[in-house]
Amino acid sequence: MNDILRQMQQATAAAVLRGPGTTSTELRRAVAEGAPPEELRALVDKIRLHAYRVTDEDLASLRGRYTEDQLFEIVVAAAIGVAEGQLRAGMRALEEA
């Protein structure tokens, strides 16, 4: 990956996981790593395995505990975690080829 793309990827991940937000950086990092609190496990696992299957009902069950902004941050953190994992796997495959 060229340096500019790497810098953009790192800046995006840093903003999502360590930047200001309505959720704690610890929560966002745990979600990105696939180790969320138990009440978020089903949503995060679904995002990690089958993101296209996430429905309004998946989020509705969490709205009593989390605001819309917090749910957005959680979903984006999970997606960033998946993307980074896939990027690392792809880069390893290219290096091994």
MMTF fields as JSON, N, C-alpha, C and O atoms, coordinates in Angstrom:
{
  "mmtfVersion": "1.0.0",
  "mmtfProducer": "UNKNOWN",
  "numBonds": 387,
  "numAtoms": 388,
  "numGroups": 97,
  "numChains": 1,
  "numModels": 1,
  "chainsPerModel": [1],
  "groupsPerChain": [97],
  "chainIdList": ["A"],
  "bondAtomList": [4, 2, 8, 6, 12, 10, 16, 14, 20, 18, 24, 22, 28, 26, 32, 30, 36, 34, 40, 38, 44, 42, 48, 46, 52, 50, 56, 54, 60, 58, 64, 62, 68, 66, 72, 70, 76, 74, 80, 78, 84, 82, 88, 86, 92, 90, 96, 94, 100, 98, 104, 102, 108, 106, 112, 110, 116, 114, 120, 118, 124, 122, 128, 126, 132, 130, 136, 134, 140, 138, 144, 142, 148, 146, 152, 150, 156, 154, 160, 158, 164, 162, 168, 166, 172, 170, 176, 174, 180, 178, 184, 182, 188, 186, 192, 190, 196, 194, 200, 198, 204, 202, 208, 206, 212, 210, 216, 214, 220, 218, 224, 222, 228, 226, 232, 230, 236, 234, 240, 238, 244, 242, 248, 246, 252, 250, 256, 254, 260, 258, 264, 262, 268, 266, 272, 270, 276, 274, 280, 278, 284, 282, 288, 286, 292, 290, 296, 294, 300, 298, 304, 302, 308, 306, 312, 310, 316, 314, 320, 318, 324, 322, 328, 326, 332, 330, 336, 334, 340, 338, 344, 342, 348, 346, 352, 350, 356, 354, 360, 358, 364, 362, 368, 366, 372, 370, 376, 374, 380, 378, 384, 382],
  "bondOrderList": [1, 1, 1, 1, 1, 1, 1, 1, 1, 1, 1, 1, 1, 1, 1, 1, 1, 1, 1, 1, 1, 1, 1, 1, 1, 1, 1, 1, 1, 1, 1, 1, 1, 1, 1, 1, 1, 1, 1, 1, 1, 1, 1, 1, 1, 1, 1, 1, 1, 1, 1, 1, 1, 1, 1, 1, 1, 1, 1, 1, 1, 1, 1, 1, 1, 1, 1, 1, 1, 1, 1, 1, 1, 1, 1, 1, 1, 1, 1, 1, 1, 1, 1, 1, 1, 1, 1, 1, 1, 1, 1, 1, 1, 1, 1, 1],
  "groupList": [{"groupName": "MET", "atomNameList": ["N", "CA", "C", "O"], "elementList": ["N", "C", "C", "O"], "formalChargeList": [0, 0, 0, 0], "bondAtomList": [1, 0, 2, 1, 3, 2], "bondOrderList": [1, 1, 2], "singleLetterCode": "M", "chemCompType": "L-PEPTIDE LINKING"}, {"groupName": "ASN", "atomNameList": ["N", "CA", "C", "O"], "elementList": ["N", "C", "C", "O"], "formalChargeList": [0, 0, 0, 0], "bondAtomList": [1, 0, 2, 1, 3, 2], "bondOrderList": [1, 1, 2], "singleLetterCode": "N", "chemCompType": "L-PEPTIDE LINKING"}, {"groupName": "ASP", "atomNameList": ["N", "CA", "C", "O"], "elementList": ["N", "C", "C", "O"], "formalChargeList": [0, 0, 0, 0], "bondAtomList": [1, 0, 2, 1, 3, 2], "bondOrderList": [1, 1, 2], "singleLetterCode": "D", "chemCompType": "L-PEPTIDE LINKING"}, {"groupName": "ILE", "atomNameList": ["N", "CA", "C", "O"], "elementList": ["N", "C", "C", "O"], "formalChargeList": [0, 0, 0, 0], "bondAtomList": [1, 0, 2, 1, 3, 2], "bondOrderList": [1, 1, 2], "singleLetterCode": "I", "chemCompType": "L-PEPTIDE LINKING"}, {"groupName": "LEU", "atomNameList": ["N", "CA", "C", "O"], "elementList": ["N", "C", "C", "O"], "formalChargeList": [0, 0, 0, 0], "bondAtomList": [1, 0, 2, 1, 3, 2], "bondOrderList": [1, 1, 2], "singleLetterCode": "L", "chemCompType": "L-PEPTIDE LINKING"}, {"groupName": "ARG", "atomNameList": ["N", "CA", "C", "O"], "elementList": ["N", "C", "C", "O"], "formalChargeList": [0, 0, 0, 0], "bondAtomList": [1, 0, 2, 1, 3, 2], "bondOrderList": [1, 1, 2], "singleLetterCode": "R", "chemCompType": "L-PEPTIDE LINKING"}, {"groupName": "GLN", "atomNameList": ["N", "CA", "C", "O"], "elementList": ["N", "C", "C", "O"], "formalChargeList": [0, 0, 0, 0], "bondAtomList": [1, 0, 2, 1, 3, 2], "bondOrderList": [1, 1, 2], "singleLetterCode": "Q", "chemCompType": "L-PEPTIDE LINKING"}, {"groupName": "ALA", "atomNameList": ["N", "CA", "C", "O"], "elementList": ["N", "C", "C", "O"], "formalChargeList": [0, 0, 0, 0], "bondAtomList": [1, 0, 2, 1, 3, 2], "bondOrderList": [1, 1, 2], "singleLetterCode": "A", "chemCompType": "L-PEPTIDE LINKING"}, {"groupName": "THR", "atomNameList": ["N", "CA", "C", "O"], "elementList": ["N", "C", "C", "O"], "formalChargeList": [0, 0, 0, 0], "bondAtomList": [1, 0, 2, 1, 3, 2], "bondOrderList": [1, 1, 2], "singleLetterCode": "T", "chemCompType": "L-PEPTIDE LINKING"}, {"groupName": "VAL", "atomNameList": ["N", "CA", "C", "O"], "elementList": ["N", "C", "C", "O"], "formalChargeList": [0, 0, 0, 0], "bondAtomList": [1, 0, 2, 1, 3, 2], "bondOrderList": [1, 1, 2], "singleLetterCode": "V", "chemCompType": "L-PEPTIDE LINKING"}, {"groupName": "GLY", "atomNameList": ["N", "CA", "C", "O"], "elementList": ["N", "C", "C", "O"], "formalChargeList": [0, 0, 0, 0], "bondAtomList": [1, 0, 2, 1, 3, 2], "bondOrderList": [1, 1, 2], "singleLetterCode": "G", "chemCompType": "PEPTIDE LINKING"}, {"groupName": "PRO", "atomNameList": ["N", "CA", "C", "O"], "elementList": ["N", "C", "C", "O"], "formalChargeList": [0, 0, 0, 0], "bondAtomList": [1, 0, 2, 1, 3, 2], "bondOrderList": [1, 1, 2], "singleLetterCode": "P", "chemCompType": "L-PEPTIDE LINKING"}, {"groupName": "SER", "atomNameList": ["N", "CA", "C", "O"], "elementList": ["N", "C", "C", "O"], "formalChargeList": [0, 0, 0, 0], "bondAtomList": [1, 0, 2, 1, 3, 2], "bondOrderList": [1, 1, 2], "singleLetterCode": "S", "chemCompType": "L-PEPTIDE LINKING"}, {"groupName": "GLU", "atomNameList": ["N", "CA", "C", "O"], "elementList": ["N", "C", "C", "O"], "formalChargeList": [0, 0, 0, 0], "bondAtomList": [1, 0, 2, 1, 3, 2], "bondOrderList": [1, 1, 2], "singleLetterCode": "E", "chemCompType": "L-PEPTIDE LINKING"}, {"groupName": "LYS", "atomNameList": ["N", "CA", "C", "O"], "elementList": ["N", "C", "C", "O"], "formalChargeList": [0, 0, 0, 0], "bondAtomList": [1, 0, 2, 1, 3, 2], "bondOrderList": [1, 1, 2], "singleLetterCode": "K", "chemCompType": "L-PEPTIDE LINKING"}, {"groupName": "HIS", "atomNameList": ["N", "CA", "C", "O"], "elementList": ["N", "C", "C", "O"], "formalChargeList": [0, 0, 0, 0], "bondAtomList": [1, 0, 2, 1, 3, 2], "bondOrderList": [1, 1, 2], "singleLetterCode": "H", "chemCompType": "L-PEPTIDE LINKING"}, {"groupName": "TYR", "atomNameList": ["N", "CA", "C", "O"], "elementList": ["N", "C", "C", "O"], "formalChargeList": [0, 0, 0, 0], "bondAtomList": [1, 0, 2, 1, 3, 2], "bondOrderList": [1, 1, 2], "singleLetterCode": "Y", "chemCompType": "L-PEPTIDE LINKING"}, {"groupName": "PHE", "atomNameList": ["N", "CA", "C", "O"], "elementList": ["N", "C", "C", "O"], "formalChargeList": [0, 0, 0, 0], "bondAtomList": [1, 0, 2, 1, 3, 2], "bondOrderList": [1, 1, 2], "singleLetterCode": "F", "chemCompType": "L-PEPTIDE LINKING"}],
  "groupTypeList": [0, 1, 2, 3, 4, 5, 6, 0, 6, 6, 7, 8, 7, 7, 7, 9, 4, 5, 10, 11, 10, 8, 8, 12, 8, 13, 4, 5, 5, 7, 9, 7, 13, 10, 7, 11, 11, 13, 13, 4, 5, 7, 4, 9, 2, 14, 3, 5, 4, 15, 7, 16, 5, 9, 8, 2, 13, 2, 4, 7, 12, 4, 5, 10, 5, 16, 8, 13, 2, 6, 4, 17, 13, 3, 9, 9, 7, 7, 7, 3, 10, 9, 7, 13, 10, 6, 4, 5, 7, 10, 0, 5, 7, 4, 13, 13, 7],
  "groupIdList": [1, 2, 3, 4, 5, 6, 7, 8, 9, 10, 11, 12, 13, 14, 15, 16, 17, 18, 19, 20, 21, 22, 23, 24, 25, 26, 27, 28, 29, 30, 31, 32, 33, 34, 35, 36, 37, 38, 39, 40, 41, 42, 43, 44, 45, 46, 47, 48, 49, 50, 51, 52, 53, 54, 55, 56, 57, 58, 59, 60, 61, 62, 63, 64, 65, 66, 67, 68, 69, 70, 71, 72, 73, 74, 75, 76, 77, 78, 79, 80, 81, 82, 83, 84, 85, 86, 87, 88, 89, 90, 91, 92, 93, 94, 95, 96, 97],
  "secStructList": [7, 7, 2, 2, 2, 2, 2, 2, 2, 2, 2, 2, 2, 2, 2, 2, 2, 2, 1, 7, 7, 1, 1, 7, 2, 2, 2, 2, 2, 2, 2, 2, 6, 6, 7, 7, 7, 4, 4, 4, 2, 2, 2, 2, 2, 2, 2, 2, 2, 2, 4, 4, 4, 7, 7, 2, 2, 2, 2, 2, 6, 6, 6, 6, 6, 1, 7, 2, 2, 2, 2, 2, 2, 2, 2, 2, 2, 2, 2, 2, 2, 2, 2, 2, 2, 2, 2, 2, 2, 2, 2, 2, 2, 2, 2, 2, 7],
  "xCoordList": [0.863, 0.0, 0.903, 1.893, 0.557, 1.442, 1.274, 0.299, 2.244, 2.301, 1.081, 0.6, 0.58, -0.573, -1.802, -2.536, -2.034, -3.179, -3.038, -4.014, -1.843, -1.59, -1.861, -2.476, -1.41, -1.641, -3.128, -3.62, -3.837, -5.279, -6.002, -6.898, -5.617, -6.231, -5.964, -6.873, -4.745, -4.387, -5.089, -5.518, -5.203, -5.885, -7.372, -7.961, -7.968, -9.387, -9.613, -10.51, -8.805, -8.935, -8.695, -9.412, -7.715, -7.426, -8.594, -8.956, -9.188, -10.326, -11.511, -12.177, -11.773, -12.911, -12.678, -13.573, -11.5, -11.257, -10.725, -10.953, -10.018, -9.411, -9.875, -9.532, -10.647, -11.115, -12.262, -12.737, -12.703, -13.827, -15.09, -15.292, -15.92, -17.166, -18.095, -17.763, -19.256, -20.219, -20.017, -20.586, -19.217, -18.831, -17.366, -16.627, -16.957, -15.561, -14.64, -15.049, -13.402, -12.427, -12.22, -11.969, -12.325, -12.168, -13.251, -12.97, -14.484, -15.58, -15.364, -15.507, -15.023, -14.825, -13.693, -13.802, -12.605, -11.49, -11.911, -11.584, -12.628, -13.084, -14.0, -13.892, -14.886, -15.789, -14.975, -15.219, -14.018, -13.192, -12.403, -12.174, -11.993, -11.215, -12.094, -11.585, -13.416, -14.334, -14.538, -14.911, -14.293, -14.44, -15.34, -14.922, -16.578, -17.461, -18.07, -17.95, -18.73, -19.497, -20.589, -21.0, -21.036, -21.991, -23.235, -23.718, -23.766, -25.008, -24.821, -25.8, -23.572, -23.292, -22.778, -22.581, -22.56, -21.937, -22.685, -22.058, -24.006, -24.758, -24.629, -24.428, -24.744, -24.632, -23.234, -23.085, -22.22, -20.84, -20.494, -19.852, -20.913, -20.657, -21.349, -20.782, -22.562, -23.286, -22.578, -22.469, -22.098, -21.358, -20.076, -19.725, -19.388, -18.125, -18.32, -17.467, -19.426, -19.626, -20.557, -20.322, -21.613, -22.645, -23.242, -24.43, -22.459, -22.914, -24.189, -25.016, -24.352, -25.529, -26.814, -27.904, -26.71, -27.888, -28.327, -29.343, -27.58, -27.949, -29.239, -29.36, -30.197, -31.503, -31.796, -31.08, -32.863, -33.317, -33.643, -33.449, -34.133, -34.475, -33.234, -33.302, -32.112, -30.868, -30.5, -30.034, -30.715, -30.396, -31.482, -31.187, -32.728, -33.847, -33.71, -34.05, -33.219, -33.076, -32.029, -31.99, -31.183, -30.127, -30.431, -29.685, -31.508, -31.802, -32.135, -32.026, -32.522, -32.764, -31.482, -31.491, -30.392, -29.095, -28.177, -27.324, -28.359, -27.46, -28.255, -29.356, -27.693, -28.315, -28.029, -27.228, -28.69, -28.43, -26.971, -26.34, -26.436, -25.028, -24.1, -23.138, -24.379, -23.546, -23.632, -22.616, -24.829, -24.976, -24.225, -23.602, -24.283, -23.534, -22.039, -21.379, -21.511, -20.089, -19.729, -18.662, -20.598, -20.358, -20.329, -19.449, -21.275, -21.335, -20.095, -19.497, -19.717, -18.54, -17.264, -16.391, -17.148, -15.973, -15.883, -14.8, -17.016, -17.014, -16.591, -15.805, -17.11, -16.765, -15.282, -14.635, -14.747, -13.312, -12.48, -11.482, -12.894, -12.164, -12.139, -11.101, -13.275, -13.353, -12.478, -11.719, -12.584, -11.813, -10.311, -9.561, -9.88, -8.45, -7.984, -6.894, -8.802, -8.447, -8.351, -7.435, -9.286, -9.258, -8.075, -7.455, -7.764, -6.607, -5.316, -4.471, -5.166, -3.957, -3.857, -2.777, -4.98, -4.975, -4.599, -3.824, -5.126, -4.797, -3.337, -2.696, -2.811, -1.401, -0.484, 0.535, -0.87, -0.069, -0.087, 0.941, -1.259, -1.372, -0.501, 0.13, -0.463, 0.366, 1.853, 2.641, 2.215, 3.627, 4.077, 5.229, 3.165, 3.486, 3.476, 4.05, 2.827, 2.711, 4.001, 4.073],
  "yCoordList": [-1.167, 0.0, 1.221, 1.272, 2.204, 3.361, 4.185, 4.034, 5.055, 5.803, 6.69, 6.797, 7.318, 8.208, 7.41, 7.827, 6.277, 5.447, 4.928, 4.893, 4.529, 4.044, 5.154, 4.912, 6.35, 7.486, 7.796, 8.085, 7.738, 7.992, 6.929, 7.247, 5.682, 4.585, 4.758, 4.604, 5.07, 5.245, 6.453, 6.403, 7.531, 8.724, 8.455, 8.924, 7.706, 7.366, 6.502, 6.772, 5.472, 4.591, 5.365, 5.162, 6.237, 7.023, 7.933, 8.061, 8.563, 9.452, 8.677, 9.131, 7.519, 6.712, 6.127, 6.156, 5.602, 4.857, 5.701, 5.373, 6.784, 7.577, 9.024, 9.763, 9.43, 10.809, 11.056, 10.132, 12.302, 12.613, 11.907, 11.684, 11.566, 10.891, 10.835, 11.296, 10.267, 10.125, 8.815, 8.617, 7.924, 6.694, 6.814, 7.622, 6.021, 6.075, 5.463, 4.614, 5.912, 5.32, 3.85, 3.04, 3.505, 2.104, 1.23, 0.132, 1.721, 0.962, 0.823, -0.272, 1.91, 1.846, 0.893, 0.143, 0.915, -0.009, -1.45, -2.328, -1.699, -3.068, -3.564, -4.716, -2.723, -3.094, -3.395, -4.4, -2.537, -2.742, -4.039, -4.694, -4.407, -5.637, -6.877, -7.993, -6.688, -7.827, -8.329, -9.484, -7.462, -7.835, -6.833, -6.224, -6.663, -5.665, -6.168, -7.348, -5.269, -5.726, -6.7, -6.678, -7.53, -8.591, -8.062, -8.696, -6.91, -6.411, -6.005, -5.861, -5.818, -5.464, -6.639, -6.508, -7.768, -8.921, -9.331, -9.513, -9.48, -9.952, -8.974, -9.391, -7.674, -6.676, -6.682, -6.721, -6.644, -6.596, -7.863, -7.792, -9.012, -10.252, -10.24, -10.699, -9.722, -9.664, -8.734, -9.041, -7.601, -6.675, -7.339, -7.206, -8.041, -8.678, -9.808, -10.021, -10.529, -11.708, -11.483, -12.012, -10.698, -10.522, -9.124, -8.981, -8.118, -6.74, -6.434, -5.643, -7.037, -6.77, -7.268, -6.919, -8.066, -8.593, -7.743, -8.042, -6.698, -5.841, -5.109, -4.533, -5.145, -4.533, -3.476, -3.348, -2.724, -1.753, -2.437, -1.854, -3.66, -4.388, -4.672, -4.656, -4.93, -5.158, -3.92, -4.03, -2.761, -1.518, -1.13, -0.581, -1.409, -1.043, -1.675, -1.057, -2.888, -3.572, -2.911, -3.178, -2.055, -1.392, 0.071, 0.718, 0.592, 2.022, 2.423, 3.605, 1.526, 1.862, 2.133, 2.848, 1.57, 1.725, 2.724, 3.338, 2.886, 3.721, 4.714, 4.409, 5.905, 6.911, 6.573, 5.687, 7.286, 7.097, 7.398, 6.666, 8.474, 8.818, 7.72, 7.365, 7.184, 6.113, 4.861, 4.213, 4.518, 3.343, 3.541, 2.609, 4.747, 5.042, 4.808, 4.159, 5.336, 5.169, 3.699, 3.263, 2.949, 1.517, 0.774, -0.056, 1.064, 0.402, 0.752, -0.126, 2.014, 2.428, 1.808, 1.386, 1.751, 1.133, -0.345, -0.853, -1.027, -2.443, -2.59, -3.475, -1.729, -1.793, -1.497, -2.155, -0.521, -0.207, -1.408, -1.743, -2.051, -3.229, -4.335, -4.959, -4.583, -5.611, -5.221, -6.043, -3.972, -3.51, -3.624, -4.052, -3.242, -3.336, -4.789, -5.098, -5.672, -7.091, -7.651, -8.415, -7.28, -7.752, -7.171, -7.853, -5.913, -5.289, -6.0, -6.29, -6.276, -6.987, -8.372, -8.794, -9.069, -10.411, -10.319, -11.137, -9.358, -9.171, -8.826, -9.337, -7.965, -7.581, -8.784, -8.971, -9.595, -10.803, -11.751, -12.324, -11.913, -12.794, -12.304, -13.107, -11.004, -10.451, -10.661, -10.984, -10.475, -10.651, -12.102, -12.372, -13.028, -14.45, -14.973, -16.023, -14.241, -14.706, -14.504, -14.843],
  "zCoordList": [0.0, 0.0, 0.0, 0.73, -0.821, -0.85, 0.422, 1.159, 0.657, 1.919, 2.144, 3.273, 1.104, 1.261, 1.676, 2.572, 1.041, 1.417, 2.841, 3.589, 3.215, 4.579, 5.589, 6.628, 5.294, 6.191, 6.309, 7.4, 5.199, 5.231, 6.053, 6.835, 5.878, 6.624, 8.11, 8.926, 8.463, 9.868, 10.486, 11.639, 9.722, 10.231, 10.443, 11.416, 9.537, 9.676, 10.908, 11.706, 11.058, 12.224, 13.513, 14.492, 13.531, 14.736, 15.072, 16.242, 14.078, 14.334, 14.885, 15.815, 14.319, 14.761, 16.144, 16.989, 16.382, 17.609, 18.762, 19.926, 18.447, 19.519, 19.555, 20.477, 18.567, 18.516, 19.481, 20.141, 19.56, 20.436, 19.961, 18.768, 20.918, 20.571, 21.759, 22.851, 21.535, 22.626, 23.369, 24.443, 22.811, 23.506, 23.901, 23.337, 24.855, 25.302, 24.247, 23.456, 24.258, 23.34, 23.667, 22.775, 24.944, 25.347, 24.72, 24.239, 24.728, 24.124, 22.627, 22.082, 21.958, 20.507, 20.145, 19.175, 20.916, 20.643, 20.873, 20.075, 21.947, 22.236, 21.122, 20.701, 20.649, 19.555, 18.296, 17.627, 17.972, 16.778, 16.854, 15.837, 18.052, 18.239, 18.325, 18.431, 18.278, 18.363, 19.778, 19.986, 20.756, 22.167, 22.894, 23.879, 22.408, 23.015, 24.317, 24.646, 25.065, 26.222, 25.755, 24.595, 26.655, 26.307, 25.596, 24.658, 26.025, 25.408, 23.946, 23.213, 23.52, 22.122, 21.303, 20.095, 21.933, 21.272, 19.998, 18.954, 20.066, 18.895, 17.732, 16.592, 18.012, 16.948, 16.348, 15.127, 17.186, 16.691, 15.912, 14.864, 16.414, 15.683, 14.327, 13.335, 14.279, 13.009, 12.03, 10.843, 12.528, 11.664, 11.166, 9.994, 12.035, 11.661, 10.654, 9.792, 10.752, 9.906, 8.717, 7.63, 8.926, 7.894, 7.991, 8.282, 7.758, 7.944, 7.162, 7.616, 6.019, 5.195, 5.843, 5.389, 6.882, 7.574, 8.769, 9.395, 9.089, 10.218, 9.854, 8.773, 10.777, 10.547, 11.602, 12.595, 11.364, 12.348, 13.674, 14.741, 13.605, 14.827, 15.675, 16.904, 15.025, 15.768, 16.591, 17.726, 16.008, 16.697, 17.685, 18.747, 17.35, 18.225, 19.602, 20.61, 19.644, 20.933, 21.827, 23.028, 21.258, 22.026, 22.332, 23.067, 21.78, 21.929, 23.356, 23.686, 24.191, 25.588, 26.355, 27.358, 25.89, 26.561, 25.872, 26.512, 24.545, 23.767, 22.931, 22.471, 22.737, 21.883, 20.417, 20.118, 19.519, 18.084, 17.756, 16.994, 18.328, 18.08, 18.577, 17.896, 19.751, 20.292, 19.426, 19.17, 18.975, 18.105, 16.796, 16.287, 16.252, 15.026, 15.253, 14.442, 16.356, 16.651, 16.834, 16.403, 17.459, 17.679, 16.351, 16.122, 15.485, 14.177, 13.345, 12.724, 13.334, 12.563, 13.137, 12.379, 14.46, 15.075, 14.702, 14.411, 14.712, 14.321, 12.862, 12.525, 12.005, 10.58, 10.355, 9.54, 11.066, 10.962, 11.396, 10.759, 12.48, 12.95, 11.92, 11.697, 11.289, 10.25, 9.065, 8.551, 8.635, 7.481, 7.731, 6.854, 8.922, 9.231, 9.242, 8.76, 9.786, 9.788, 8.383, 8.077, 7.53, 6.149, 5.392, 4.576, 5.664, 5.018, 5.425, 4.578, 6.712, 7.17, 6.531, 6.116, 6.457, 5.849, 4.369, 3.873, 3.687, 2.261, 2.057, 1.139, 2.903, 2.784, 3.067, 2.403, 4.069, 4.346, 3.152, 2.791, 2.543, 1.384, 0.236, -0.45, 0.024, -1.05, -0.744, -1.633, 0.503, 0.878, 0.733, 0.393, 0.991, 0.915, -0.524, -0.811, -1.419, -2.805, -3.577, -4.759]
}
